[in-house]
């Protein structure tokens, strides 16, 4: 593997200002998963009963049999839990996003009518509430298409949001390739939306949550009481609200299930949280589709040439001069395990430096010798690389007095004669005076010490050069 697809970079600690409507400090988004009637059940043509996310401790699938207790727990979600939550959110004036399993929606027309009447978004939660991890790609693609078809038939319009949950490694790509979704939520990797390039498609990703999620009532370690759920949500909200007040607003997702949080004792914790956040100014409680539309409007995606996606020729042509006259370093970096983490000045600098640091002593000295003298004959003859010319000019080395030029000429000659390579310093960190002071100080060092220092300075120069051309 020479290209690593996982994105560990993200926003690198400097996320964009989402510019939430009204200057909101945090966007709190509630998702209600509607899966009741779409779960594994032999009545639905499945091989066994459901075993996931219920109040039955240690539940296991029953091959070839109906699990009456499991079915009745899911039925509670549709018969009682949904309506309790519907009343709670409509009374609070908070619109939610439904992750609706198409097969479940088809079996719950009254609930669908209530969702639509409340102005809730009904996003797709797949065709059936089953595992996708072992589905062949062609089968999963067909299931996605059928989920959209059935959803459209039942709801009256196609879904614009997607979340599978029990997804495969292909799910996000297949959903993006379908081309009709404003967002996909099958990730848990950020507190803000972001864009994902899938072929020719720029797909917006709105990450979801498994921690601020009532599924923890049915998993270990998890919540036991509604108060525990409330406390966790409160702590998450308080943290994000404080970050918003300090100028870094985020998004908070809350995941809910009719059969879980819809139970009275658990619902009490959710009600406390709703009451709590409604005491604060600057809290936006949108649907996920509202977030998607806002993000697309405020932060449209722009494609650019990413180092990890370049051809070898393009990569070396663009970055071969980052280390002075040493394209072999860029060639070596191209062969490393590059990925999204290297599509930035910091990331690519690390890759280039790895090649430089692991090179032989002679090769590293060769890089040092490829550098020009400071304010030397090449500079006077205007034969420096464009990068070196700009760097030396930034410290005023292109406008020396006769006395300064004489000092540089003398020091260059003495330094090179002693160490066998020119004096190297990242001039953008210095002024003429501090460069001359460093010259005087370093010229007396032993050659090994100076070689090590010069290599560090070469890396620093490379860092500046990359920051000129990459994010």
N, C-alpha and C positions, 0 to 999 in steps of 0.2 A: 504494500500500500504506500503510494507516494502522495496521495491526496486524502486528507482527513475531513470527512464531510460535517462532523459535528461542530457547532458554533459555540466556542467557549468565550468569544470576544464580547458579544452583546454591545452595550453602550459604553463599556470600559469606564464605568464609574462617573460618566458625565452624560446622563440621559437628557434627551431634549425636553424642553418645557412643553407639555402637552397642550397648553393653552385651553384648558377645560372651559366650557361656557360659564360666563359670569365670574371668571377668575377663581373657580372652585379649587380648593386645596387638595381634594381627593375625589375620585369617582368611585362610588360604591355600587357594584353591579350584582344583582341577585339572579341566580339561575335556578329554575325549578325543572328538574329532570322528570319527564313523564315517560315511564317505562312500563307501567302497569298494563298488561295485555300484550306486551311485546317480548316478554321474558321466555326463557327455555321452558317448554311445556309440550308434552306429546300431542296435546290438542292442536298445537301450532305446527306440527310436523317435525318436531325435534326428537332426538333419540332419548332424551332424559329430561328430568325436571330441573328447575333452577336451583342454584346453591349460593348465589352471590347477593350480598347486601340485603340481609333481612335480619330480624331479631331472633332467628333460630340459631342458637349457639352451635358451632361445629357442623353446620349444614353441609350435606353432600348430595350430589346428584343421584337420583333414583333412575337407573337405566330402564326404559320401557314402561315406567309407571308414572301416574300422576301423584304429586306430593300435595295432598289436600291442604295441609297446614301452610306450606309455602305459597300455594295459590291464594289462600285466603288472606295472607299478609299483604300480598301485592294488591288484592282486591280492596283491602282497607285503604290503600293509598288512593285508589280511584274513587271509592264510595264516600270516604270521610276525610282523609288527609288533604286531598286536593281542595275540597270546599272550605276547610278551615283556613288553609293558606290563601285561597282566593279572597276570602273575607278579610284576612289580615292585611294583605297588600293593597287591596282596593280601598280599604278604610284609610290606610296610611298615604294613599296617593302615590304609591311607588310602582312603576311598571316593571315587569320582570321579563326575562327571556326564558322561554320554554325550550328545553332540549327535548324535542318530541320524537320518540321512536315511531316511525311511520305506521307500523302494524298496530301499535298501541293507540295512536290517534284514531285510526280507522275503527277501533272498537269502543271509542269514547266520544261520540258526537256531542253530547251535552257539555262535556268538559271543553271540547274544542270551541264550541259556541261561546262559552264563558271566557275563554282566553281571548278570543277575537273581540268580544264586547268590551273587555277591559283595556283593549289597545296593546296587549302584550305581543311581543315578537315570538313567533313560533319557528325556531330554527330546527334543523334536522339532527336527529340523534341516531341516524342510520335506519335501516329497514327493520331489523330485529335487534333485541337487546341480547346479543350473543358475541362470543369471542371472534375476532377477525385474524388473530395472529397466525393461524395455520391456513387461512384461505389462500388459494392460488390467486395470482394477480388478476387473471381474467374473471374469476368468480367474484372477487371483491369489487372490481370495476362494474360488473353487472349488478351487484347488490346496491351500489351507490346510485346507479341509474334508476333502478326500480324504487329505491327509497324516495328519490326526487319525484318520480312519476306518481307514486301513491300519495305522497305528501301533498302534491299539487292537486290531486283529485279530491282529497279529503278536506284540505284547508281552503282551497280556492285560489291559491297562489303558491309559486315555488318557494322553497326556503332560500334565504340569502346567507344564513350562517350554518356552520357544520361542526358537530362534535361527535365522534364515534365513542370515545371512552375506552372501549375494549378493542383498541386498534391494532393494526399490523405496522410493520416498518414501511409499508407502501402507502398507507392511508392518506397522509397529508399530500403526497405527490399526486395520487390519483384524484383526490378531491380538487386540488388546484388545477389539474389538467382538465377537469370537467368544465372549468372556465366561468361558471355562473355564480360563484360565492363571493360575497363581499368580505367574508372573513372565515378563517378556520381556527378552531380552538383546541386541537389535539396536541397541545404542548403545555408545559408547566414551568417554563424557563425564564419568565421575566415578570416585572410589575407594570410593564407598559407594552402596548402593541409594537409590532415591528414588521418589516416587509421581508418576504422570502421570495427569491427568484427561482421559479420552477420552469425550466425551458424558456419560452417566450412570455410566460405569465408572471406578473408581479402580484404575488398573493399576500394579502394582509393576514397576519397571525395575531389573534387576541388570546394570550395565554389564559389558561383556566387554573383551577386550584384543587388539590386533594387534601390540603390541611384545613383551610377555612371551609370545611365541607362536612355535612352531617353524616357522610358515609362512615366517619370515625365512630359513630354510635354502633356500627356493625363490624368493626375491625379492631384488632388489638395492635398496639395500645390505642385506646380511644376514649370517647366521652361516655360517662355513665348518666350524668344528669344534664338537664337543660341549662343549669347554672354554669357548668363547666364549658359548655358550648358558647354561652354568652361571654364568659370571661375571656376565652380565646379570641373570639371575634372582636371584643372590646380592645384587647391588647394590640391586635393587628391594626385596628382602626386608629388607635391612639398613636402608634408608631408612624403610620402613613400620614396621618393628619399633621403631625409635628414636622415631618419631612416636607409636606406641602407648605407649611407656614415658613419654612426656611428656604423656600424657593425651588423645591424639587417635587412637584406634585406627581402622584402615582395613581394607580388603579387598584382597587381591591375587589376580588371576585369572591362571592359566597355561593357555595354549591349546596343545593337542597334536593331532597327526594320526598315525594308525597307520602310514602309508606313509612318513612323514618321521622323526619321533623314534623310530619303531620300528626304524630301522636301527641296528646295533650301535654304531657310532662316535658317533652322535648320542645314543643312549640312555644312554651312559656319562655324558654331561653332566647328563641328567635325574636319574640315580641319585645323582650327587654332590650335586645340589640337595636331593633328598629326605633324604639322609643329613645334610646340613648343617642343615636346619631342624628336624630331630628332636633336635638337640642343645639347642634353646632351650625354656625353659618358656614357657607362655602363648601357644602357637600352636594355633589351632583349624583343623582341615582338614576342613571339611564338604562336603557336596554343595550344589549351588546351591539345591535345594529346601529344604534345611535353613536356608540363609540367608534364603530367602523367608519361611518359616514363622516364623523368629525375628523378622524385621523387622516382619512384620504384627502379631505379638504385642507387641513392645516399642515400635514406632513406628507405630501405626495412623494412617491418614490422616484429616484433618479438613478439610472444605471451608470456604471463607470467600469473601467478596465481594472479588474481585481487581480492582483499578482498571482493568487492561487489558481486562477482560471486562464492565465495567459499561455500561449505556446512558448516553447523554449526560446525560439528566435526572438519573439517580442519581449520576453522577460529579460533576456541578456541585453538586448538593445536598450531597454529602458533603465536597467539597474546595473549594467556592466561598468559604469563609471562612478558608482557610489564609492567604491574603494579605488583610489586613483590608479588609472591605467592597469587595472587588475580584473578583467572580465571573468577570469576563472573562478573568482569568488561567487559571482552571480550564477555561473554554471553549476557550481557545487550546491548552492542554495536551492536551485530549481529541482534538484534531485532529492531534497529532503521531504519529509511528510508535511507538506504545506496544506493549509486549510483556511477557513474564515479568520482564525486568530492571527494569520499573517497578512491579512489584507489591510494593514495599517502601518504607519511608520514604526511604531513600537514593535509590532509583530515581525515585520520583515527585517528590521534591524537585528533582531535576535537571531533570525535564520542566517543572515549574512555573517554575523559575528561568529556563529558556531563554526562556519567553514573556515573563517580566518583564524580562529583560536586553535582549531584542530590541525592546521597546516604545519608543515615542517618549519624548523627554525629558518632555514634558508629561504623558504617561500615567504615567510613573514618579513624577513629583512628585505626581500625583493619588493614588497609592497611599500616599505618605508622608503627605499631608494627611488621608488617611482614618484614620490612627492617632490615638488619643486622647492627651491630655497625661498624663504620669505623675502619678498622685495628684492629678489635676485635678478640675474640677467634675463631669464625667461619672462619675468614680469615686465621688465623694461622693454623687451622686444615684443611684448604683447603675444607671447606664444604659450600662455597658460591655458588650461581647460577653462571653459566658461564658469564652472563651479569654483575653481581656484581663484579666478579673477574676481568674482563677486565676493568671495570670502575675504580675500586680502583687502579689497576695497572697503569692506564693512568696518575694518579696523583702521582705515585711513592709511594703509600701507601703499596705496597708489599715489599718495601726495606727501612724500617725505621731504624734509629739508635736506640740504646737502650733508649736514652733520649727522642726521638720522640715517641717511643712506650709507654713509661711511661706516657707521656703527654696525648696521645690519650686514654689510659686506664683510667686515672684519670678523664678526661673530659667526657668520655662516661658514667662512673658511676655516676658522679654528675648530668649530663643532664638527664639521664633516671630516676634517683631518684626524680628529681624535676618535670619533665613533664609527665612521664609515658610512653614515647615512645623514641626510639633512635634518636640521632641527624642525620638529613637527609640533604644532600646537593648534588647538581649535580656536582660531582667532576670533570667532564670534563670541567667545566667552571673555574677551579681553579688549583692552585699549592698547595703543602703541606703547605707552609707558609700562603697562603690566607685562606686555610681551617681552620688552627689553629686560625687565627685571627677572622674568622667568628664564630668559636666555642666559643672563649672567649667573643665575643660581644653578641651572641644570648643567651648564657646560663642564662643571667640575665633577659631575657624577661619574661613576664607572660605567662602562659601556653596557653591561647587562642591565643595570638599573635604568639607564636611558632607553634601552631597547624596549623594556617593559612599559615605561612611561610613554614612549612614542606610540606603541601599539594601542594604548588606552586613548591617546589623542586621536589616532586614526579612527577608532571606533566612534569617538565623539563627533568627529567631522562627518562620518557617515550618517550618524543620527540626524544632524542638522540637514544634510542633503535630502534624506528621506522625508523629513518633515516639510520640505519645500514642495514635494510632489505627491504626497499621500496624506490621507486623513490622519 
